[in-house]
Amino acid sequence: MHALHARLPKNFILEERLERFANFIEPAPWTLKGRWAEACYPSLGIVNDFEDVLNNTDKCSKEHSVKKPARFDAVHLDLGCGKGVFTCDIAVMHPNILFIGMDSEPICIAYAAQHASKAKLDNVIFVPGDAAKLSRYFSANEISCIHLNFPTPFPRKKECTKRLTHAHMLNSYREILAPDGLVRLKTDSIPLYRFSLTQIESAGYKLRWKSDNVREMLPNDPATGYELRLTAQGATVHGYEITPGPRPQSIELDMSMSLIDYLPEDLSELDYIPHGMQGTVTNLRNKRLRSKNKQI
């Protein structure tokens, strides 16, 4: 995820925060591989059929309880969850789904767990983890949806494989996604969005939808902290939703891997510079200006 660094509170002690909100953090995610939906369920054993109980208030006994699977209906992964605002807000909307927020930054995990604790959520857990190790944390078919909210663009070619929408990353998600699972991208970066679209077919995925204005398309979707900050600066949210198709025998990548090549030819058309590419765009503008001056 982008690095929009916020100043830490004066008395912020990471270890103390992690310990205080430990109930919302799973420090060893590999121990729950294959059983997240059951292990994180808020209550164990018999789950009452409350409608039946209410209709039989004078007979609230064991014979009027219906055994239901003590597990969540689905598990969603918010990959690069940051401070967990989106994870917690969408969890409120879908209480029957377990939302796992994963981030490699411990400070983000501490803030996210605090947010979940304050909201008293029982369908959210946060994990300090590495996107390259997902198959170590989750079993096949365990995840129904992966949310990629404003992932770091990594503009340079030599860092392209770190992009969460790179074909090789999309291919790795297959190891944990359900057959009809979804990968949903949101980004302020037009270059990353355009690059990401080129990776779908190569990775053997099917495009369900794409949009140059995801907020307009999904008005009820919670906004991340990044979205609120970046749209205030003039950003529009671009994105897509894809699902796995037949696995390709090999991944052929003959497209450009530098995000520079996905910028407009005329940089004056760029009303908003994507976060994480300000330096790149500034350098490119200066380079083109020098080249133009030499020709005069």
N, C-alpha and C positions, 0 to 999 in steps of 0.2 A: 504494500500500500504506500501511497505518497507519504512523504515526510513533512507534514504540516506541524512543526514542533510548537507545542504550547509551553509556556513557562510553568514549571512545577511549583505547587504551593510551597511556602517557606518551610513548613514543617513536614514535608512529604518524605516518608521513609518507606522505601519500596518493600522491604522484607516485612515490615509491620502491616502494610496494606494487604500483601499477599496472604499473610497469616489470618488477618481479621476476616477476610472474605473467602477463606479457603473452601467453604461449602459450595462455592460456585466455580471452583477451579479444579480441573483434573490434570495433575502434574505428570501422570504416567498414562497417557492415552492408549498405549499399546495393551494395557491390561484389560481394556474394555472392548477390544477388537471382536466384532461379531455379536456383541450383546449390548450395544448402547441403548437401544430402545427399551430393553428390560431393566438394565442396571440403573438407568437414570430416572425410571418411573417414580413418581413421588410417593406412591403407596404400594404395598405388596399384598399378595394373597387375593382374597375375594373383593371384587369391586361391585358394590350394590347397584342393581337396576333401580335408580331412584324414582323413576316414574312408577314402577310397580309398587315400590314401598309407599309412595304418596297415595296411591289408590287403595292401599290396604293398611291404613294407619293403625288399625287395631290388631294387625297380624304381622307386625314387624319382627319376623323370626327368620331363622336360617333358610327355611323352605321357600321364603319369598325373596331370597337373594340369588342373583344369577351370576355364575362364575364367568367373568370376562377376562381375556388376556391382560395381564398386568404389564402393559407395554404401550409405548406411543404408537400412533398410527403410521408415522413416518419420521425420518431423521433428515434434517437439512443442515448443510455445512456452509457457514459464512466464512469464506477463506480470505484472510486479511481483514479481520473484523474491526481493527482499530480499537476505539474506546467502547465499542459495543452498543452504540446508540441504535443502529439499524437492527442488530440482533435482538435486542430487548423489545423494541417497538413492534417488530413483526411477530415476536413470540406472543405478545399480548393478543394479537389478532388471531392466532392459531394455537389455542391451548392444547390441542391434541397432537401437536407436532413437537418433537424435540429439536431445538436449535443449538448447534454447536458452533461457537465462535472461536476461530483459530487465528493466532497472530504470533509472529516470532519475537515481538517486542514485549518484555515483561511488564513495562510500565503501562502499556495498553491493556494487558490482561488484568492488571490491578484495577485500573479505572473501570473496565468493563464489568468485572465481578462486583465492584461497588455499586455500579448502576443496577445490576440485576438484583442485588441484595435490597437496595432501596425500593425497588419496584415489587419486591416479594414474589419473584417469579419462580415457578417450579418446573419449567420446561426449557431452561437455559443452562448451559454449562460452557465454560471457557477453557481453552486448551493452548498452552504454549507449544507451538509445533511448527514443523517445516513442511511447506507444500510439496517438496520433493520426496517426502516420506509417507504420503497418505496411505499407501497400501500396507504400511506397518501399523497404522492406527485403526484402519477400517477393513472389514471383510468385503468380499464380492457382493454386489447388489444391496449393500447396507445403506447407501445414501440416495435419497430421492431427488435432491436438488442441491447444486453448488452455486452459491451466490458469489460473484466476483464484482465487488463494489469499488470502483475507482482504484484499480490495481496500479502499481508503479509501472510507468511506461517503458523504462530502460531504453532510451532512444537509440543508443549506439548498437551497431551491428554485432559487436563482440559480446554484448550482453543479451542478445535477443532471446536466448533459450531460457532466461529468467522470467520472461513475460508469462503471466498466468494463462494467456490465450494462445501461446505458441502451440503449434501442432503436436509437438512432443509432450507438452503438458496436457493438452486435451486428450491425447492417447492414454496418458497415465490415469486420467480420471475414470476411464473405462473400467479399471480394476476395482473400483468401489461403487460406481453408479449402478442403479437398477436399470434393466433393459429399456424402460421408458423414462429413465431419469433425465433431468434437465440441467443445463448449465446456463446461467443468466448473467450477462455482462452489463455493467453500467460504467460509463467513463465520460470525463469531460474532454478527453483527448481525441480529436478527429483523426490524427495520424494513427494512434493506437487502434481506434475503431476500424479504420480502413484496412490496416494490417490484419487485424483480427478476422475480418471477413474473408481474407484470402486463405486463412488457415482451416476453415471449417471443412471444405471438401477434401483437403489433403489429409485431414485426420479422420475422415469417414463419418462426419456428423451430418445431420440434417438441420437446415435452418427452419425454425418454427415462425419466427418473426424478427424483423430488424426495424430500428427506428432512429431518426435523427432528433427525436424529442420524446424520450422515455417518460418523462414526467407527465406529459400530456396524454400519453398512451396508458400509463398506470398511475392515475391521479391519487389512488388510495394507498399506494406503496409508501412505506415510511421513508423519510429522507435521512440519509446518513449525515454525520457532522460535516464531512467533506463536501457533500452536495450543497448543504446550506451555505457554507463559506464560499465555494467556487461559483455557484449560481449568483451569489451577491456580487461577484466580480465580473459577471457577464457570461458565464459558461452556460452551455446547453448540454443536457445529458443525452448521450448517444448510447445505443446498446443493442443487444440481441438476445434471443433465447434459442438454444440448440439442443438436440437430443442425439444420442449415439445411433448411427446407422451401421451397416456392415463394416467390420474392421478391415482396413486396407492391408494388402499383403506387404506393402512398403509405403513409407511416407515420402512423397516426392515434393521437394521445396525448391522451385525454380523462380520464386518471386524475390523481390528485394527484401532484405532483412533490416535495413536502416529506416527508422521512422522519418528521417529527413525526406525520403523519396515519397512519403505519403502526405507531405505538406503541399499547399497550393503553390503552383509555379509563381504566381504573383502574391508575395507575402503581404501586400497591402490589403488583400482580401481577408486577411486573418484579423477579425475584430477582437478575438479573444485568444491569448496564447495559452495553450494547455499547461497545467501545472506540471512542473518537472521538465519542461522544454523551453523555459524562458531563456536560459543561456544559449541553448542550441539555436533558437530562432534569432536571437540578437547577433550571434556570430555569423549566421548565414546571411542576415540582412546586410551586415557590414561587409562581408565578403563579396556579395553581389554588387554593393554600392561601389566598392573599390574597383571591381572588374568593369563596371559601367563607366567610371571616371577615366579609366585607362583607355577606353575605346573612343573617348571624346577628343 
